[in-house]
């Protein structure tokens, strides 16, 4: 890209995103909405794993909690979905705080295993509970807006995605973000400088889970049917792959990874039962030749061009 175009690139990007729902067909508009959901999921998980080094497998569980809380609030208390999404964020934050207090001190593989066990237990409970969540039959919930419109849903998801990204950007550039990176690089050195390591890790865990709760609530109301699949490890590993392939520990990486893998999965779906194999092979190739993700590959290319 010529250097004189760089200042205009953000404006062109915004114009393109706004024009997308009016130019795309129903199928690709749906894919675009899914991309926005995955951008929120991958970017918020990256805030925890990429900036503090804490690998949690509870992210999909927080999204599932957000979806069910907002859906049940709409059904039983007749709350508007957007208000229910705020309630879902609060519940996800509280759950993240409770879970974090119990397991965030462990760190490393122990944190990963504990959050993995929590996610699976929660999924099994919802799978077998029919009175409130309807189990595997799924919970029918109202659309995200009073009138059904995929274009309107796209803009609602887009505004929420921008809010999440702006919040992450502000956190990363703040003193808290500096503390995140300090804890990731060397916990002992960070503690010697007066940083409360446990509180910093807990803050990242809670903020990340809150954002996942918002994403899950909007996702559930968009689909109008919430199933235990949203808490599955398949979704969790998909989000993990998006973050790693895009570039973990970077701001743009999870965005690129989410868009790349979501559109890739749609394109290769035509190969039927082999599309999962093709998806895995492509992911392996990217990881082999771009171990720092697509953003790392791009940065190396830019350094080579500038030199």
PyMOL commands that set and color helices and strands:
alter all, ss='L'
color gray80, all
select helices_A, chain A and resi 3-23+26-52+59-76+81-103+108-127+135-137+150-173+175-185+187-192+197-223+228-231+233-246+253-289+293-306
alter helices_A, ss='H'
color red, helices_A
select strands_A, chain A and resi 139-140+225-226
alter strands_A, ss='S'
color yellow, strands_A
deselect
rebuild
show_as cartoon
